[in-house]
Amino acid sequence: MDFSLNQEQEMFRGYVRKYLDDAGQTKAARDFIKGDTESLLALQRGMAELGCTSINISEEYEGMGLGPLDLIPVLEESGRSLVPGLYLETSALAVPLLEKFGTEEQKENYLPNIANGTQSFSLAWLERGGSYGPSGINLSGKVENDQVILNGVKSLVPDAELADHFIVTVRTDIGKGTEGISLVIVNRTDPNLTIQNQKNMDETRSLGKLTFSNVKIPRNQILGTLHKGWDVLQEGLLTFNASLSAVIVGAMEKVVEMATEYAKIREQFGQPIGRFQAIKHRIVDMKTDLETARSLAYYANWALESHASDRVQAIACARIFATDAFTRISADNIQIHGGIGFTEEMDCQLFVKRARFYENYLGRTDQFYKQAATALGWYDESAVIMPV
């Protein structure tokens, strides 16, 4: 079976690549590091005009009504240019969650605005301790009448300063394990919500700390079922991780191109360094990693779109391999470039930082191994004997 993109998808990729190349490739990322968001905002408007923000939104909400596979061209090209912002989180997490679990009112309020590129979403999940498990969610969500009153702190929220809305994981009931967790949608303009910037190793992505002080959210802003938000989140993360794998493939492709081009023009002992086996073999290994990651990412998105029985393990395996391979080849790219690869003038260091950012983004590698093993029937959590 052929899992490669079809002619229309490749044609659309060409339009997106030309637009991002004309915009200076990593220029928006470099301007973002300097605190200038004008390039990014212009880039986002252009991508919205191309239709990038409406791809997987239903036609009744002003979208194209397409699937995860049709997102791949945009995801890969955004990874290739290290586009800052919340396109991934909005299109690959918020949109699928709203489409599947949102009420009619929520869909009408948010999806058309996402489609035209005027609104974006981020996910507020982590708290003190940095646990991605259910036990790490302790932000209080007290349900009173038709309101949910939020009190607590979320940290390391992706691009909080750019988000219009936040999907927030809250503890609405005292329960064990995944019970009692809900997802609520919070507007960034709420007067009782405070946003503070936090430092990030990858300066092309910002992080924020959200402080909730009696933030009152209407009950109709609960996403999915009350107290059952963990299962809703896990379903959304399948789409997110399949899409993230495609973003990483785009970044890896650019890294391999950078290394290959430099090996052709950099000379030692009177000949290009690409002729030396130590460099030649490393680039071949990088290319092998790229194509393996691409195959896994395409299959993961196909399995997601077709509701294949092995979609969970396919997505987990794609995420595991892509994040590990991206970290590996971005480091190899630095080595091939030598001392100049560490300098700010070169893009090499930007890709290394982005690889490290994605390494434990919305989940750790050991969690994805466990997810894949459980889906394959290799791991039974109930049979694990916990230490006393």
C-alpha positions, -999 to 999 in steps of 0.1 A, spaced: 0 0 0 13 35 -9 11 59 20 28 88 2 10 121 -4 -12 124 -35 -6 149 -64 -30 176 -49 -13 174 -15 22 177 -31 10 206 -52 -3 224 -21 30 217 -4 47 236 -32 26 266 -26 33 266 11 70 261 6 72 289 -19 54 312 4 76 304 34 108 306 13 97 340 0 91 351 36 128 343 44 124 307 58 137 311 94 134 349 93 102 349 113 118 326 139 149 349 142 127 380 145 107 363 172 139 357 192 145 394 190 110 401 204 97 413 170 64 394 162 55 414 131 71 389 107 52 361 125 19 379 123 23 386 86 33 350 81 2 337 99 -20 360 78 -5 347 46 -9 311 57 -45 317 65 -51 332 31 -35 301 16 -61 280 35 -37 264 59 -58 272 90 -91 257 76 -79 224 63 -93 200 89 -123 221 99 -158 210 88 -173 228 59 -203 239 80 -178 259 101 -161 275 71 -134 249 67 -124 225 40 -135 193 57 -103 174 50 -83 150 72 -50 146 90 -32 136 58 -40 169 42 -24 187 71 10 170 65 22 194 37 17 225 60 31 207 91 63 196 73 69 230 57 63 248 90 89 225 106 113 231 78 112 269 84 109 266 122 77 287 122 70 300 157 35 301 171 5 278 178 -4 264 144 3 229 155 -15 232 189 -45 249 173 -50 228 142 -38 194 155 -51 195 191 -78 222 196 -96 216 163 -99 178 166 -111 181 202 -137 207 193 -148 188 163 -153 155 183 -162 167 218 -173 203 215 -209 214 218 -226 231 189 -222 264 206 -184 259 211 -180 249 175 -198 279 162 -178 302 186 -143 289 178 -140 269 146 -149 297 121 -124 320 137 -97 294 137 -105 287 100 -99 324 91 -68 325 112 -80 351 137 -79 328 168 -54 303 182 -53 279 212 -27 267 236 -27 239 261 -22 246 298 -13 213 313 19 212 334 20 223 370 47 223 397 66 190 395 63 187 358 43 155 356 23 147 325 4 120 344 -31 125 359 -16 128 394 2 160 383 -31 178 376 -42 196 408 -54 230 396 -87 234 415 -119 236 394 -148 241 419 -181 235 402 -208 259 416 -242 262 399 -234 270 363 -198 280 368 -164 264 373 -141 285 396 -104 280 388 -76 286 413 -40 275 409 -10 278 386 0 263 352 35 266 340 55 260 308 24 269 287 34 269 250 33 304 235 9 318 261 15 353 250 3 344 215 -28 324 224 -63 337 223 -77 308 243 -64 281 266 -75 245 270 -68 239 307 -67 206 325 -83 210 359 -93 189 389 -130 193 392 -135 163 416 -114 145 441 -109 111 425 -83 84 419 -62 82 388 -79 98 358 -112 104 375 -122 139 384 -102 157 356 -119 181 332 -109 202 303 -121 238 302 -117 266 277 -104 299 292 -102 332 274 -68 349 278 -86 383 284 -101 371 317 -93 398 343 -85 372 369 -60 354 348 -23 365 350 2 356 323 40 358 329 67 349 305 91 321 313 125 314 298 129 286 272 160 270 257 144 272 223 139 310 219 118 305 188 90 292 211 79 311 242 66 297 274 42 312 300 31 308 335 -7 312 341 -20 321 375 -58 316 381 -73 336 409 -110 329 411 -113 327 374 -150 320 367 -158 299 337 -193 292 325 -201 255 326 -208 255 289 -170 261 284 -162 225 296 -148 206 267 -163 171 267 -179 155 298 -173 169 333 -148 148 353 -139 128 321 -114 152 306 -85 128 308 -99 105 282 -108 135 260 -72 148 262 -57 114 253 -78 112 222 -67 147 212 -30 138 218 -32 110 192 -39 136 165 -13 160 180 15 134 181 8 122 146 10 158 134 41 166 155 58 137 138 52 153 105 65 187 117 97 170 129 101 153 95 100 187 78 127 200 102 148 169 97 146 173 59 160 208 62 188 196 85 199 169 60 199 195 32 220 218 53 245 191 61 247 179 25 251 213 10 278 223 34 297 190 28 298 199 -9 313 234 -5 335 230 26 370 219 15 398 202 34 430 189 19 419 203 -15 386 185 -18 350 188 -4 346 171 30 317 152 16 342 129 -1 355 116 32 339 85 45 335 98 80 312 126 66 297 106 37 285 78 60 272 101 86 250 119 60 237 86 47 227 77 83 210 110 86 191 105 54 181 70 65 167 84 98 148 110 78 131 85 55 123 62 83 107 90 103 88 101 72 74 66 66 63 62 102 48 97 103 28 91 71 16 58 83 6 72 117 -15 99 100 -30 74 76 -39 51 105 -54 80 124 -75 91 94 -87 56 85 -93 47 122 -70 17 118 -69 -8 147 -32 -2 152 -34 36 152 -23 40 188 9 21 185 16 36 151 14 71 164 34 63 195 62 47 175 62 76 150 66 101 179 93 81 196 114 76 165 109 111 152 119 129 184 150 107 189 161 109 153 157 147 152 178 151 183 205 128 168 207 143 133 206 179 145 236 172 166 253 154 137 247 186 116 266 206 141 295 182 139 296 183 101 296 221 102 324 222 128 329 253 149 308 276 127 277 254 134 275 267 170 273 304 159 242 324 159 246 332 122 240 296 113 206 279 115 222 247 128 218 258 164 182 267 159 173 232 149 192 217 178 172 237 202 139 229 186 148 192 187 155 195 224 122 214 228 102 186 212 121 158 230 97 159 260 69 181 246 35 171 260 48 137 270 80 119 278 96 92 257 91 65 283 54 73 283 52 67 246 70 34 249 45 24 275 16 35 253 29 15 224 36 -16 245 1 -14 261 -16 -11 227 4 -41 214 -6 -61 244 30 -63 257 24 -44 289 -3 -49 315 -2 -21 341 -25 -40 365 1 -68 367 29 -45 377 40 -50 413 46 -16 428 75 -12 454 64 -9 490 
